[in-house]
Amino acid sequence: MITRGSVCLIQESGLGRSVLVVQAEPFNQSRIPTLLAIPLSNQLHLAEAPGNVLVPAAASGLLRNTVAVVSGLQAFERGNLRETQGRLTAPLLEAIDHGLRLVLGL
């Protein structure tokens, strides 16, 4: 089951990319057909942008370091997401939460 902090792969327009699910568990467990996630980019210079978080490969289960681009928050169709073995740790999720609060003005 896809949960908050899960690293997933999504296929869009023939291109695959990694995303991080940030949606709260009650919504993840609901029948809502979408999940809120942020993209993981391999463009490491994006880590310098306010709110973005560097995600080490060891933490994400991906082959290389990535950056959680919090300003890229979007809804994805649940059926298009494929869960990987990656799941972020609590300290990384807290840093991403901070970035989301910054981007959303909360």
C-alpha positions, 0 to 999 in steps of 0.5 A: 500500500502506498503511504506518506513518504513512499517513493513511487514511479509514474509514467507520463507521456512515455517518460518515467519519473520518481515522486514522493507521496506527501498526502496524509494517511486518511486520504491515502486509505480512502477511495479518492482516485488521486494522491498528492506527491512532489517530484524528485529531480536529479538536478541537484542544483535545485536543492538551493531553492527555498523549501527544496530538500536534498534526498540521498540515494540511500534514503530514497532507494533510488540509484542516485541523489535527488531533490524533492521539489516541493513547489511541484506539488501535484495530484497524480492518478493513483493507478498510474503510481508504482510503489518502489522499496523507497520510503523516506525517514522521519527527519527528511519528511519533517524537512519536506513538511517545512518546505511545503509550509513555506511554499503554501504559506501555512 
